[in-house]
Amino acid sequence: MANRQSYTVLVGYPIGGGHYTKAGQVLDLLDVQALALEQAGRIALTSSLGVVAAPAAPVTKAAKAPAKSAE
């Protein structure tokens, strides 16, 4: 049986029958299916996009320094 790898869609493209993929969608493709799409920059190997798979760090606001009193 052929091995498939997970790819993440970077730029949507038509998949036939009037249907399109969406950015961020994960697809399991054969290497021969992914070759041209990867070269065109439309997909990337999901394992190479480790930053995308990891949850984003929460955004925190920096605390303001206390105002100095005018003496």
mmCIF file of the N, C-alpha and C atoms, coordinates in Angstrom:
data_MODEL
# 
_entry.id   MODEL 
# 
loop_
_atom_site.group_PDB 
_atom_site.id 
_atom_site.type_symbol 
_atom_site.label_atom_id 
_atom_site.label_alt_id 
_atom_site.label_comp_id 
_atom_site.label_asym_id 
_atom_site.label_entity_id 
_atom_site.label_seq_id 
_atom_site.pdbx_PDB_ins_code 
_atom_site.Cartn_x 
_atom_site.Cartn_y 
_atom_site.Cartn_z 
_atom_site.occupancy 
_atom_site.B_iso_or_equiv 
_atom_site.pdbx_formal_charge 
_atom_site.auth_seq_id 
_atom_site.auth_comp_id 
_atom_site.auth_asym_id 
_atom_site.auth_atom_id 
_atom_site.pdbx_PDB_model_num 
ATOM 1   N N  . MET A 1 1  ? 0.836   -1.176 0.000  1.00 0.00 ? 1  MET A N  1 
ATOM 2   C CA . MET A 1 1  ? 0.000   0.000  0.000  1.00 0.00 ? 1  MET A CA 1 
ATOM 3   C C  . MET A 1 1  ? 0.880   1.238  0.000  1.00 0.00 ? 1  MET A C  1 
ATOM 4   N N  . ALA A 1 2  ? 0.483   2.247  -0.702 1.00 0.00 ? 2  ALA A N  1 
ATOM 5   C CA . ALA A 1 2  ? 1.259   3.477  -0.828 1.00 0.00 ? 2  ALA A CA 1 
ATOM 6   C C  . ALA A 1 2  ? 1.173   4.296  0.454  1.00 0.00 ? 2  ALA A C  1 
ATOM 7   N N  . ASN A 1 3  ? 2.283   4.958  0.776  1.00 0.00 ? 3  ASN A N  1 
ATOM 8   C CA . ASN A 1 3  ? 2.315   5.799  1.975  1.00 0.00 ? 3  ASN A CA 1 
ATOM 9   C C  . ASN A 1 3  ? 1.829   7.197  1.647  1.00 0.00 ? 3  ASN A C  1 
ATOM 10  N N  . ARG A 1 4  ? 0.981   7.699  2.502  1.00 0.00 ? 4  ARG A N  1 
ATOM 11  C CA . ARG A 1 4  ? 0.484   9.067  2.366  1.00 0.00 ? 4  ARG A CA 1 
ATOM 12  C C  . ARG A 1 4  ? 1.082   9.910  3.473  1.00 0.00 ? 4  ARG A C  1 
ATOM 13  N N  . GLN A 1 5  ? 1.220   11.206 3.193  1.00 0.00 ? 5  GLN A N  1 
ATOM 14  C CA . GLN A 1 5  ? 1.708   12.134 4.189  1.00 0.00 ? 5  GLN A CA 1 
ATOM 15  C C  . GLN A 1 5  ? 0.708   13.264 4.334  1.00 0.00 ? 5  GLN A C  1 
ATOM 16  N N  . SER A 1 6  ? 0.718   13.890 5.494  1.00 0.00 ? 6  SER A N  1 
ATOM 17  C CA . SER A 1 6  ? -0.207  14.999 5.751  1.00 0.00 ? 6  SER A CA 1 
ATOM 18  C C  . SER A 1 6  ? 0.403   16.300 5.254  1.00 0.00 ? 6  SER A C  1 
ATOM 19  N N  . TYR A 1 7  ? -0.383  17.038 4.494  1.00 0.00 ? 7  TYR A N  1 
ATOM 20  C CA . TYR A 1 7  ? 0.026   18.332 3.970  1.00 0.00 ? 7  TYR A CA 1 
ATOM 21  C C  . TYR A 1 7  ? -0.995  19.373 4.398  1.00 0.00 ? 7  TYR A C  1 
ATOM 22  N N  . THR A 1 8  ? -0.521  20.572 4.675  1.00 0.00 ? 8  THR A N  1 
ATOM 23  C CA . THR A 1 8  ? -1.398  21.675 5.038  1.00 0.00 ? 8  THR A CA 1 
ATOM 24  C C  . THR A 1 8  ? -1.514  22.612 3.855  1.00 0.00 ? 8  THR A C  1 
ATOM 25  N N  . VAL A 1 9  ? -2.733  23.014 3.535  1.00 0.00 ? 9  VAL A N  1 
ATOM 26  C CA . VAL A 1 9  ? -2.982  23.913 2.411  1.00 0.00 ? 9  VAL A CA 1 
ATOM 27  C C  . VAL A 1 9  ? -2.593  25.335 2.820  1.00 0.00 ? 9  VAL A C  1 
ATOM 28  N N  . LEU A 1 10 ? -1.720  25.960 2.037  1.00 0.00 ? 10 LEU A N  1 
ATOM 29  C CA . LEU A 1 10 ? -1.310  27.345 2.271  1.00 0.00 ? 10 LEU A CA 1 
ATOM 30  C C  . LEU A 1 10 ? -2.158  28.304 1.461  1.00 0.00 ? 10 LEU A C  1 
ATOM 31  N N  . VAL A 1 11 ? -2.435  27.928 0.211  1.00 0.00 ? 11 VAL A N  1 
ATOM 32  C CA . VAL A 1 11 ? -3.257  28.727 -0.700 1.00 0.00 ? 11 VAL A CA 1 
ATOM 33  C C  . VAL A 1 11 ? -4.270  27.774 -1.325 1.00 0.00 ? 11 VAL A C  1 
ATOM 34  N N  . GLY A 1 12 ? -5.552  28.095 -1.213 1.00 0.00 ? 12 GLY A N  1 
ATOM 35  C CA . GLY A 1 12 ? -6.594  27.232 -1.750 1.00 0.00 ? 12 GLY A CA 1 
ATOM 36  C C  . GLY A 1 12 ? -6.433  26.987 -3.245 1.00 0.00 ? 12 GLY A C  1 
ATOM 37  N N  . TYR A 1 13 ? -6.864  25.812 -3.676 1.00 0.00 ? 13 TYR A N  1 
ATOM 38  C CA . TYR A 1 13 ? -6.789  25.464 -5.094 1.00 0.00 ? 13 TYR A CA 1 
ATOM 39  C C  . TYR A 1 13 ? -7.980  24.573 -5.450 1.00 0.00 ? 13 TYR A C  1 
ATOM 40  N N  . PRO A 1 14 ? -8.362  24.531 -6.738 1.00 0.00 ? 14 PRO A N  1 
ATOM 41  C CA . PRO A 1 14 ? -9.513  23.707 -7.140 1.00 0.00 ? 14 PRO A CA 1 
ATOM 42  C C  . PRO A 1 14 ? -9.171  22.219 -7.067 1.00 0.00 ? 14 PRO A C  1 
ATOM 43  N N  . ILE A 1 15 ? -10.113 21.426 -6.545 1.00 0.00 ? 15 ILE A N  1 
ATOM 44  C CA . ILE A 1 15 ? -9.898  19.983 -6.481 1.00 0.00 ? 15 ILE A CA 1 
ATOM 45  C C  . ILE A 1 15 ? -10.858 19.227 -7.396 1.00 0.00 ? 15 ILE A C  1 
ATOM 46  N N  . GLY A 1 16 ? -11.665 19.959 -8.149 1.00 0.00 ? 16 GLY A N  1 
ATOM 47  C CA . GLY A 1 16 ? -12.540 19.327 -9.116 1.00 0.00 ? 16 GLY A CA 1 
ATOM 48  C C  . GLY A 1 16 ? -14.004 19.386 -8.721 1.00 0.00 ? 16 GLY A C  1 
ATOM 49  N N  . GLY A 1 17 ? -14.846 19.347 -9.707 1.00 0.00 ? 17 GLY A N  1 
ATOM 50  C CA . GLY A 1 17 ? -16.283 19.363 -9.476 1.00 0.00 ? 17 GLY A CA 1 
ATOM 51  C C  . GLY A 1 17 ? -16.788 20.652 -8.861 1.00 0.00 ? 17 GLY A C  1 
ATOM 52  N N  . GLY A 1 18 ? -16.046 21.741 -9.053 1.00 0.00 ? 18 GLY A N  1 
ATOM 53  C CA . GLY A 1 18 ? -16.458 23.017 -8.503 1.00 0.00 ? 18 GLY A CA 1 
ATOM 54  C C  . GLY A 1 18 ? -16.080 23.197 -7.042 1.00 0.00 ? 18 GLY A C  1 
ATOM 55  N N  . HIS A 1 19 ? -15.311 22.262 -6.476 1.00 0.00 ? 19 HIS A N  1 
ATOM 56  C CA . HIS A 1 19 ? -14.907 22.334 -5.081 1.00 0.00 ? 19 HIS A CA 1 
ATOM 57  C C  . HIS A 1 19 ? -13.476 22.857 -4.966 1.00 0.00 ? 19 HIS A C  1 
ATOM 58  N N  . TYR A 1 20 ? -13.212 23.590 -3.888 1.00 0.00 ? 20 TYR A N  1 
ATOM 59  C CA . TYR A 1 20 ? -11.886 24.147 -3.640 1.00 0.00 ? 20 TYR A CA 1 
ATOM 60  C C  . TYR A 1 20 ? -11.423 23.753 -2.246 1.00 0.00 ? 20 TYR A C  1 
ATOM 61  N N  . THR A 1 21 ? -10.114 23.693 -2.069 1.00 0.00 ? 21 THR A N  1 
ATOM 62  C CA . THR A 1 21 ? -9.563  23.526 -0.733 1.00 0.00 ? 21 THR A CA 1 
ATOM 63  C C  . THR A 1 21 ? -9.497  24.894 -0.077 1.00 0.00 ? 21 THR A C  1 
ATOM 64  N N  . LYS A 1 22 ? -9.335  24.903 1.240  1.00 0.00 ? 22 LYS A N  1 
ATOM 65  C CA . LYS A 1 22 ? -9.236  26.155 1.990  1.00 0.00 ? 22 LYS A CA 1 
ATOM 66  C C  . LYS A 1 22 ? -7.885  26.209 2.682  1.00 0.00 ? 22 LYS A C  1 
ATOM 67  N N  . ALA A 1 23 ? -7.361  27.410 2.870  1.00 0.00 ? 23 ALA A N  1 
ATOM 68  C CA . ALA A 1 23 ? -6.103  27.582 3.590  1.00 0.00 ? 23 ALA A CA 1 
ATOM 69  C C  . ALA A 1 23 ? -6.264  27.030 5.001  1.00 0.00 ? 23 ALA A C  1 
ATOM 70  N N  . GLY A 1 24 ? -5.279  26.260 5.449  1.00 0.00 ? 24 GLY A N  1 
ATOM 71  C CA . GLY A 1 24 ? -5.322  25.661 6.774  1.00 0.00 ? 24 GLY A CA 1 
ATOM 72  C C  . GLY A 1 24 ? -5.868  24.249 6.786  1.00 0.00 ? 24 GLY A C  1 
ATOM 73  N N  . GLN A 1 25 ? -6.463  23.819 5.702  1.00 0.00 ? 25 GLN A N  1 
ATOM 74  C CA . GLN A 1 25 ? -7.021  22.476 5.610  1.00 0.00 ? 25 GLN A CA 1 
ATOM 75  C C  . GLN A 1 25 ? -5.876  21.463 5.546  1.00 0.00 ? 25 GLN A C  1 
ATOM 76  N N  . VAL A 1 26 ? -6.023  20.326 6.202  1.00 0.00 ? 26 VAL A N  1 
ATOM 77  C CA . VAL A 1 26 ? -5.004  19.276 6.196  1.00 0.00 ? 26 VAL A CA 1 
ATOM 78  C C  . VAL A 1 26 ? -5.475  18.151 5.284  1.00 0.00 ? 26 VAL A C  1 
ATOM 79  N N  . LEU A 1 27 ? -4.598  17.741 4.364  1.00 0.00 ? 27 LEU A N  1 
ATOM 80  C CA . LEU A 1 27 ? -4.918  16.689 3.401  1.00 0.00 ? 27 LEU A CA 1 
ATOM 81  C C  . LEU A 1 27 ? -3.893  15.576 3.487  1.00 0.00 ? 27 LEU A C  1 
ATOM 82  N N  . ASP A 1 28 ? -4.310  14.339 3.262  1.00 0.00 ? 28 ASP A N  1 
ATOM 83  C CA . ASP A 1 28 ? -3.399  13.210 3.163  1.00 0.00 ? 28 ASP A CA 1 
ATOM 84  C C  . ASP A 1 28 ? -3.212  12.912 1.680  1.00 0.00 ? 28 ASP A C  1 
ATOM 85  N N  . LEU A 1 29 ? -1.990  13.150 1.192  1.00 0.00 ? 29 LEU A N  1 
ATOM 86  C CA . LEU A 1 29 ? -1.714  12.987 -0.228 1.00 0.00 ? 29 LEU A CA 1 
ATOM 87  C C  . LEU A 1 29 ? -0.525  12.065 -0.458 1.00 0.00 ? 29 LEU A C  1 
ATOM 88  N N  . LEU A 1 30 ? -0.521  11.434 -1.621 1.00 0.00 ? 30 LEU A N  1 
ATOM 89  C CA . LEU A 1 30 ? 0.647   10.686 -2.070 1.00 0.00 ? 30 LEU A CA 1 
ATOM 90  C C  . LEU A 1 30 ? 1.711   11.679 -2.524 1.00 0.00 ? 30 LEU A C  1 
ATOM 91  N N  . ASP A 1 31 ? 2.959   11.244 -2.529 1.00 0.00 ? 31 ASP A N  1 
ATOM 92  C CA . ASP A 1 31 ? 4.044   12.128 -2.948 1.00 0.00 ? 31 ASP A CA 1 
ATOM 93  C C  . ASP A 1 31 ? 3.838   12.651 -4.367 1.00 0.00 ? 31 ASP A C  1 
ATOM 94  N N  . VAL A 1 32 ? 3.365   11.784 -5.275 1.00 0.00 ? 32 VAL A N  1 
ATOM 95  C CA . VAL A 1 32 ? 3.168   12.213 -6.658 1.00 0.00 ? 32 VAL A CA 1 
ATOM 96  C C  . VAL A 1 32 ? 2.028   13.223 -6.771 1.00 0.00 ? 32 VAL A C  1 
ATOM 97  N N  . GLN A 1 33 ? 1.034   13.131 -5.883 1.00 0.00 ? 33 GLN A N  1 
ATOM 98  C CA . GLN A 1 33 ? -0.062  14.099 -5.885 1.00 0.00 ? 33 GLN A CA 1 
ATOM 99  C C  . GLN A 1 33 ? 0.408   15.447 -5.353 1.00 0.00 ? 33 GLN A C  1 
ATOM 100 N N  . ALA A 1 34 ? 1.297   15.421 -4.387 1.00 0.00 ? 34 ALA A N  1 
ATOM 101 C CA . ALA A 1 34 ? 1.725   16.646 -3.709 1.00 0.00 ? 34 ALA A CA 1 
ATOM 102 C C  . ALA A 1 34 ? 2.856   17.369 -4.416 1.00 0.00 ? 34 ALA A C  1 
ATOM 103 N N  . LEU A 1 35 ? 3.569   16.712 -5.282 1.00 0.00 ? 35 LEU A N  1 
ATOM 104 C CA . LEU A 1 35 ? 4.778   17.280 -5.881 1.00 0.00 ? 35 LEU A CA 1 
ATOM 105 C C  . LEU A 1 35 ? 4.553   18.641 -6.528 1.00 0.00 ? 35 LEU A C  1 
ATOM 106 N N  . ALA A 1 36 ? 3.660   18.743 -7.481 1.00 0.00 ? 36 ALA A N  1 
ATOM 107 C CA . ALA A 1 36 ? 3.428   20.004 -8.192 1.00 0.00 ? 36 ALA A CA 1 
ATOM 108 C C  . ALA A 1 36 ? 2.824   21.066 -7.279 1.00 0.00 ? 36 ALA A C  1 
ATOM 109 N N  . LEU A 1 37 ? 1.929   20.656 -6.375 1.00 0.00 ? 37 LEU A N  1 
ATOM 110 C CA . LEU A 1 37 ? 1.302   21.616 -5.462 1.00 0.00 ? 37 LEU A CA 1 
ATOM 111 C C  . LEU A 1 37 ? 2.328   22.196 -4.494 1.00 0.00 ? 37 LEU A C  1 
ATOM 112 N N  . GLU A 1 38 ? 3.261   21.369 -4.057 1.00 0.00 ? 38 GLU A N  1 
ATOM 113 C CA . GLU A 1 38 ? 4.309   21.830 -3.148 1.00 0.00 ? 38 GLU A CA 1 
ATOM 114 C C  . GLU A 1 38 ? 5.274   22.771 -3.869 1.00 0.00 ? 38 GLU A C  1 
ATOM 115 N N  . GLN A 1 39 ? 5.614   22.448 -5.098 1.00 0.00 ? 39 GLN A N  1 
ATOM 116 C CA . GLN A 1 39 ? 6.502   23.310 -5.881 1.00 0.00 ? 39 GLN A CA 1 
ATOM 117 C C  . GLN A 1 39 ? 5.856   24.649 -6.190 1.00 0.00 ? 39 GLN A C  1 
ATOM 118 N N  . ALA A 1 40 ? 4.548   24.677 -6.343 1.00 0.00 ? 40 ALA A N  1 
ATOM 119 C CA . ALA A 1 40 ? 3.819   25.917 -6.633 1.00 0.00 ? 40 ALA A CA 1 
ATOM 120 C C  . ALA A 1 40 ? 3.572   26.741 -5.373 1.00 0.00 ? 40 ALA A C  1 
ATOM 121 N N  . GLY A 1 41 ? 3.898   26.184 -4.201 1.00 0.00 ? 41 GLY A N  1 
ATOM 122 C CA . GLY A 1 41 ? 3.712   26.914 -2.955 1.00 0.00 ? 41 GLY A CA 1 
ATOM 123 C C  . GLY A 1 41 ? 2.286   26.890 -2.435 1.00 0.00 ? 41 GLY A C  1 
ATOM 124 N N  . ARG A 1 42 ? 1.498   25.944 -2.882 1.00 0.00 ? 42 ARG A N  1 
ATOM 125 C CA . ARG A 1 42 ? 0.103   25.862 -2.436 1.00 0.00 ? 42 ARG A CA 1 
ATOM 126 C C  . ARG A 1 42 ? -0.063  24.990 -1.203 1.00 0.00 ? 42 ARG A C  1 
ATOM 127 N N  . ILE A 1 43 ? 0.847   24.028 -0.985 1.00 0.00 ? 43 ILE A N  1 
ATOM 128 C CA . ILE A 1 43 ? 0.791   23.166 0.198  1.00 0.00 ? 43 ILE A CA 1 
ATOM 129 C C  . ILE A 1 43 ? 2.188   23.047 0.796  1.00 0.00 ? 43 ILE A C  1 
ATOM 130 N N  . ALA A 1 44 ? 2.232   22.602 2.047  1.00 0.00 ? 44 ALA A N  1 
ATOM 131 C CA . ALA A 1 44 ? 3.503   22.323 2.711  1.00 0.00 ? 44 ALA A CA 1 
ATOM 132 C C  . ALA A 1 44 ? 3.300   21.116 3.612  1.00 0.00 ? 44 ALA A C  1 
ATOM 133 N N  . LEU A 1 45 ? 4.359   20.366 3.807  1.00 0.00 ? 45 LEU A N  1 
ATOM 134 C CA . LEU A 1 45 ? 4.313   19.198 4.669  1.00 0.00 ? 45 LEU A CA 1 
ATOM 135 C C  . LEU A 1 45 ? 3.981   19.654 6.085  1.00 0.00 ? 45 LEU A C  1 
ATOM 136 N N  . THR A 1 46 ? 2.961   19.064 6.675  1.00 0.00 ? 46 THR A N  1 
ATOM 137 C CA . THR A 1 46 ? 2.475   19.500 7.982  1.00 0.00 ? 46 THR A CA 1 
ATOM 138 C C  . THR A 1 46 ? 3.559   19.384 9.051  1.00 0.00 ? 46 THR A C  1 
ATOM 139 N N  . SER A 1 47 ? 4.373   18.353 8.999  1.00 0.00 ? 47 SER A N  1 
ATOM 140 C CA . SER A 1 47 ? 5.410   18.178 10.011 1.00 0.00 ? 47 SER A CA 1 
ATOM 141 C C  . SER A 1 47 ? 6.479   19.265 9.927  1.00 0.00 ? 47 SER A C  1 
ATOM 142 N N  . SER A 1 48 ? 6.652   19.881 8.762  1.00 0.00 ? 48 SER A N  1 
ATOM 143 C CA . SER A 1 48 ? 7.632   20.961 8.631  1.00 0.00 ? 48 SER A CA 1 
ATOM 144 C C  . SER A 1 48 ? 7.067   22.295 9.096  1.00 0.00 ? 48 SER A C  1 
ATOM 145 N N  . LEU A 1 49 ? 5.762   22.347 9.353  1.00 0.00 ? 49 LEU A N  1 
ATOM 146 C CA . LEU A 1 49 ? 5.118   23.560 9.842  1.00 0.00 ? 49 LEU A CA 1 
ATOM 147 C C  . LEU A 1 49 ? 4.834   23.428 11.334 1.00 0.00 ? 49 LEU A C  1 
ATOM 148 N N  . GLY A 1 50 ? 5.800   23.029 12.108 1.00 0.00 ? 50 GLY A N  1 
ATOM 149 C CA . GLY A 1 50 ? 5.624   22.811 13.541 1.00 0.00 ? 50 GLY A CA 1 
ATOM 150 C C  . GLY A 1 50 ? 5.063   24.014 14.262 1.00 0.00 ? 50 GLY A C  1 
ATOM 151 N N  . VAL A 1 51 ? 5.337   25.207 13.786 1.00 0.00 ? 51 VAL A N  1 
ATOM 152 C CA . VAL A 1 51 ? 4.833   26.421 14.424 1.00 0.00 ? 51 VAL A CA 1 
ATOM 153 C C  . VAL A 1 51 ? 3.322   26.499 14.295 1.00 0.00 ? 51 VAL A C  1 
ATOM 154 N N  . VAL A 1 52 ? 2.783   26.070 13.177 1.00 0.00 ? 52 VAL A N  1 
ATOM 155 C CA . VAL A 1 52 ? 1.346   26.131 12.950 1.00 0.00 ? 52 VAL A CA 1 
ATOM 156 C C  . VAL A 1 52 ? 0.626   25.127 13.833 1.00 0.00 ? 52 VAL A C  1 
ATOM 157 N N  . ALA A 1 53 ? 1.194   23.957 14.046 1.00 0.00 ? 53 ALA A N  1 
ATOM 158 C CA . ALA A 1 53 ? 0.538   22.916 14.812 1.00 0.00 ? 53 ALA A CA 1 
ATOM 159 C C  . ALA A 1 53 ? 0.539   23.210 16.314 1.00 0.00 ? 53 ALA A C  1 
ATOM 160 N N  . ALA A 1 54 ? 1.529   23.980 16.789 1.00 0.00 ? 54 ALA A N  1 
ATOM 161 C CA . ALA A 1 54 ? 1.613   24.292 18.212 1.00 0.00 ? 54 ALA A CA 1 
ATOM 162 C C  . ALA A 1 54 ? 0.610   25.386 18.563 1.00 0.00 ? 54 ALA A C  1 
ATOM 163 N N  . PRO A 1 55 ? 0.003   25.306 19.739 1.00 0.00 ? 55 PRO A N  1 
ATOM 164 C CA . PRO A 1 55 ? -0.940  26.363 20.133 1.00 0.00 ? 55 PRO A CA 1 
ATOM 165 C C  . PRO A 1 55 ? -0.211  27.685 20.343 1.00 0.00 ? 55 PRO A C  1 
ATOM 166 N N  . ALA A 1 56 ? -0.881  28.748 20.019 1.00 0.00 ? 56 ALA A N  1 
ATOM 167 C CA . ALA A 1 56 ? -0.285  30.072 20.151 1.00 0.00 ? 56 ALA A CA 1 
ATOM 168 C C  . ALA A 1 56 ? -0.194  30.457 21.618 1.00 0.00 ? 56 ALA A C  1 
ATOM 169 N N  . ALA A 1 57 ? 0.867   31.177 21.955 1.00 0.00 ? 57 ALA A N  1 
ATOM 170 C CA . ALA A 1 57 ? 1.036   31.644 23.332 1.00 0.00 ? 57 ALA A CA 1 
ATOM 171 C C  . ALA A 1 57 ? 0.032   32.761 23.598 1.00 0.00 ? 57 ALA A C  1 
ATOM 172 N N  . PRO A 1 58 ? -0.527  32.805 24.794 1.00 0.00 ? 58 PRO A N  1 
ATOM 173 C CA . PRO A 1 58 ? -1.488  33.867 25.089 1.00 0.00 ? 58 PRO A CA 1 
ATOM 174 C C  . PRO A 1 58 ? -0.815  35.238 25.082 1.00 0.00 ? 58 PRO A C  1 
ATOM 175 N N  . VAL A 1 59 ? -1.540  36.208 24.608 1.00 0.00 ? 59 VAL A N  1 
ATOM 176 C CA . VAL A 1 59 ? -1.020  37.569 24.542 1.00 0.00 ? 59 VAL A CA 1 
ATOM 177 C C  . VAL A 1 59 ? -1.323  38.258 25.860 1.00 0.00 ? 59 VAL A C  1 
ATOM 178 N N  . THR A 1 60 ? -0.283  38.805 26.468 1.00 0.00 ? 60 THR A N  1 
ATOM 179 C CA . THR A 1 60 ? -0.478  39.519 27.726 1.00 0.00 ? 60 THR A CA 1 
ATOM 180 C C  . THR A 1 60 ? -0.014  40.952 27.553 1.00 0.00 ? 60 THR A C  1 
ATOM 181 N N  . LYS A 1 61 ? -0.685  41.851 28.230 1.00 0.00 ? 61 LYS A N  1 
ATOM 182 C CA . LYS A 1 61 ? -0.305  43.256 28.162 1.00 0.00 ? 61 LYS A CA 1 
ATOM 183 C C  . LYS A 1 61 ? 0.711   43.530 29.259 1.00 0.00 ? 61 LYS A C  1 
ATOM 184 N N  . ALA A 1 62 ? 1.682   44.347 28.950 1.00 0.00 ? 62 ALA A N  1 
ATOM 185 C CA . ALA A 1 62 ? 2.684   44.715 29.937 1.00 0.00 ? 62 ALA A CA 1 
ATOM 186 C C  . ALA A 1 62 ? 2.050   45.662 30.954 1.00 0.00 ? 62 ALA A C  1 
ATOM 187 N N  . ALA A 1 63 ? 2.397   45.460 32.209 1.00 0.00 ? 63 ALA A N  1 
ATOM 188 C CA . ALA A 1 63 ? 1.849   46.322 33.265 1.00 0.00 ? 63 ALA A CA 1 
ATOM 189 C C  . ALA A 1 63 ? 2.522   47.688 33.196 1.00 0.00 ? 63 ALA A C  1 
ATOM 190 N N  . LYS A 1 64 ? 1.744   48.726 33.406 1.00 0.00 ? 64 LYS A N  1 
ATOM 191 C CA . LYS A 1 64 ? 2.296   50.075 33.381 1.00 0.00 ? 64 LYS A CA 1 
ATOM 192 C C  . LYS A 1 64 ? 3.061   50.329 34.673 1.00 0.00 ? 64 LYS A C  1 
ATOM 193 N N  . ALA A 1 65 ? 4.133   51.077 34.558 1.00 0.00 ? 65 ALA A N  1 
ATOM 194 C CA . ALA A 1 65 ? 4.893   51.466 35.737 1.00 0.00 ? 65 ALA A CA 1 
ATOM 195 C C  . ALA A 1 65 ? 4.081   52.488 36.517 1.00 0.00 ? 65 ALA A C  1 
ATOM 196 N N  . PRO A 1 66 ? 4.149   52.448 37.852 1.00 0.00 ? 66 PRO A N  1 
ATOM 197 C CA . PRO A 1 66 ? 3.384   53.414 38.624 1.00 0.00 ? 66 PRO A CA 1 
ATOM 198 C C  . PRO A 1 66 ? 3.845   54.851 38.315 1.00 0.00 ? 66 PRO A C  1 
ATOM 199 N N  . ALA A 1 67 ? 2.884   55.741 38.270 1.00 0.00 ? 67 ALA A N  1 
ATOM 200 C CA . ALA A 1 67 ? 3.201   57.139 37.968 1.00 0.00 ? 67 ALA A CA 1 
ATOM 201 C C  . ALA A 1 67 ? 3.972   57.760 39.137 1.00 0.00 ? 67 ALA A C  1 
ATOM 202 N N  . LYS A 1 68 ? 4.970   58.527 38.792 1.00 0.00 ? 68 LYS A N  1 
ATOM 203 C CA . LYS A 1 68 ? 5.766   59.191 39.821 1.00 0.00 ? 68 LYS A CA 1 
ATOM 204 C C  . LYS A 1 68 ? 5.033   60.439 40.275 1.00 0.00 ? 68 LYS A C  1 
ATOM 205 N N  . SER A 1 69 ? 5.017   60.639 41.541 1.00 0.00 ? 69 SER A N  1 
ATOM 206 C CA . SER A 1 69 ? 4.345   61.848 42.046 1.00 0.00 ? 69 SER A CA 1 
ATOM 207 C C  . SER A 1 69 ? 5.288   63.036 41.959 1.00 0.00 ? 69 SER A C  1 
ATOM 208 N N  . ALA A 1 70 ? 4.760   64.162 41.580 1.00 0.00 ? 70 ALA A N  1 
ATOM 209 C CA . ALA A 1 70 ? 5.571   65.376 41.458 1.00 0.00 ? 70 ALA A CA 1 
ATOM 210 C C  . ALA A 1 70 ? 5.734   65.997 42.842 1.00 0.00 ? 70 ALA A C  1 
ATOM 211 N N  . GLU A 1 71 ? 6.963   66.100 43.300 1.00 0.00 ? 71 GLU A N  1 
ATOM 212 C CA . GLU A 1 71 ? 7.224   66.664 44.625 1.00 0.00 ? 71 GLU A CA 1 
ATOM 213 C C  . GLU A 1 71 ? 7.874   68.004 44.521 1.00 0.00 ? 71 GLU A C  1 
# 
